[in-house]
Amino acid sequence: MAKGDQLYVWRKFANLDGVYQHHGIDIGNGNIIHYRKPSEVVEKTSFDTFSKGNRVYIRQYPRGFSFIPDIVIERAFSRLGEKKYNLLFNNCEHFATWCKTGINESQQVQDFIPTINKLNTFNLFDPLKTAFKDVSNNNTENIIDSALNDIRVAWDRIQPEYKEALKEVDVWQKVAYKALQNNREDLAREALIRKKTNQSKVNELQRELEKLATMTEGLIQSKK
């Protein structure tokens, strides 16, 4: 690690069943400037405070893509004390990437909606609502519409699988019943095992569809 590097650590996300990257800028002498949590203020802290005992990684950029170290550090110092944290539009990764490259973006936010099925979305709406609070209406509409489109794609992928699994449950139930009528308990047992397997798949896919439906409702409410 060196002065001007963009560093990140993996941390648990408070209300979600997942982790996120926390980013900062190495300014040398064992200090890091970052959007500190939970204060949500750009602060200079020790390396240990930033890492919290977690392994620290360096965000790599192509040669010539980022500012020289002195400029990166100067940019980081220019925002010390800032209190404009926003989950979706001005988080710790936005800050560190801006210092390093001049581009205000967060890859993990861009990847967030496509990985929705890995998260507990039922606890997501308060942070989303807060994130949209200070953003222009036009930008909010675009972000929400994009998210809704991603959800629609996920729904169109999961829904057919769900229907097919339901059909399989029904089919194997009928096979088991028919086998018992013909005194074939061995076939009935095998059919019931397959029914149970498909029922588990039905239950899993139903939970995913419920998450997507809940997320859709929350996003639509955010537009109001």
N, C-alpha and C positions, 0 to 999 in steps of 0.2 A: 504494500500500500504506500501511496505517496501523496504529497500535497496536491490538492486539486482533484483527487479521485472522487468519483461518485460511488459511495458505498451503500450497501443495503444488507439488512438482516431479515430473517423470516420471523414473524410474530403471529400469535393467535389473534383472530378478529373477535372482539368482545362478545357480540351476540350471535355469531355465526359458527357453524361447524366447518371451519376452514382456517386458512392462514393467509397472511398478506405480507408484502414486502414493505419494510420501512426504510426510506432512503435519506441520505444526508451527504454533506460535502466535507471531506477531510481537509482541514485548514492547517494541519501540521501541529507539532508539539502535543500530540495526543488529544486534540480537540476536534469536535465535529459540529457543524452548523446544520440544523435540521428543524423541520416542523415537529416540535416535541409533542408527544401525547402524554397525559390527556389535556395539557394546557392549551394545545392548538395555537402555539405561538412559535415563531422562528427564533430559536435560541442557540447559543453556543454552549455545548456541554462537553464533558469528558468522553473519551472513547468508551469507557465502561458503562456510562449512563446510556449512551446510544445503543450499545450492543446488548445490554442486559444479560450478559453471559452467553449470548447466542453466537454462532459462527458468523463472521462478517465476509461478505463477497464484494467484488469490484464490478461495477457495470462497465462492460467493454464497448468501445465505439471504434468504427473504422478510422484508420489514420487520417488526420486532417479534418475529421468531422466535428471535433470539439475544440473549445477555446484552450489556450495555453493555461497552465496551472494558476499563474498570478491573476489572470482575468477571471477565472472560475471563482477563486477565493474572493476577489473584489466584488463580484456579483453577489456572492453569498452574504458578505458583510453588508451590502447595500439594503438587504431586506431583514436584517436583525430587528426583532421586536414586532414584526408584522403579525397581525391578528385577523387574517382573512382566509382561514382554513375552510375548505369546502371538499367534501368527500369525493365528488365527481369531477370538479373543475379546478381545484387548487389544493391538492393534497401534497403529502411529503414527496412523492415521486415527481409531480408537476414541478415543484420547487427545485429539486436537485437537478432534474433534466434541463430546466431553464438555465440554471447556473452553469451547467456543463456545456450546453449546445445552443442556448438561446431559443429552443423550442419548448413550448409549454404543453407537455403531453404526459399521459400516464398509460403505459402499455397494459398494466393490470386492470385499469378501468375499461380499456377497449376490449379486453378479454373477459370482462366480468359477466356480461349477459350470456355469452355462449356456454359458460360453465355453471349456469344457474342450477342445473340438476344436481350439482355437488354440494349445494349450500342449503341451509335452513332458511328458506325465503320468507317464512311466516314472521320472522323477526326483522325483516329488512326495511319496512316502510318508513319508520321514523327517520333513519339516516338518509333515505332517499328524499323524503319531504324536506329535510333540513338542507340537503345539497341543492335542491332546486330553488330555494328561497330567494337567493340574491342574484339569480341568473335572468338574463333578458328573456322575455316571453318567446321570441322567435327561436332562440337557441334551445330553450326548454322543450318547445314543440318538436324540434328536429331530433333531439336526443331521445325523447319519449317515443316518438314514432319509429325510430330506428330500433329501440329496445323491443317495442311491440312486434315489429317485423321479425326480429330474432326469435321471439317467443312463438310466433305463428309457425316459423320453420320447425322449431322443436316439437310443437304440437302435432304438425302434419307428419312428423317422423314417428312419434310415439303412439298416436291414436290408432293407426292401422295395426300395429303390434298388439295393442290392448284388445282390439276387436277379435283378432285372430286367436289370441290366448283364451278369450272367453268362449269362442267356438270350440276350441280344443277341450276345454273343461266339460262342455256339454257333450261332445262326442264320446269322450272316455267314460263319462257317467253312463251313457247309453250302452256302451260296449260292456261295461261291468254288469249292468242289469241283465243284458242279454246272456252273458256268460253264466250268471247265476241261474237263469231260467233253464239252461242246458247242463246244469250241474258241473260247470267248469270253474271251480273255485280258484284254480291256479291262474286262469286267464282273467278272472275277475280281480284278483289281487294285483296283477300286473297293470290292469287298466286303471285301478284306483291309485296306484303309485304315479302313473302318468297324469292322472287328473290332479293329484296333489301338487305335482311339479308345475303344471300349468296354472293352478290356482295361486301358487306363490308368485308366479310371474305376473298374473293379473293384479294381485295386491300391490306389487312393486310399481307397476306401470300406472296404476290408479293413483298412487301417492305422487308420482311425478306429474301427472296431469293436474292433480289438485294444487300442487305447488305453482305450476304454470298459470292456472286459473287465478290463484290468489295474487301472484305477481301482476297479472294483467289488470286485475281490479285495482291494485295499489297504484299502478302507473296511470291508469285512467283517472283515478281520484287526484293524482298529482297535477293533471292538466286543468282541473277545475279552479 
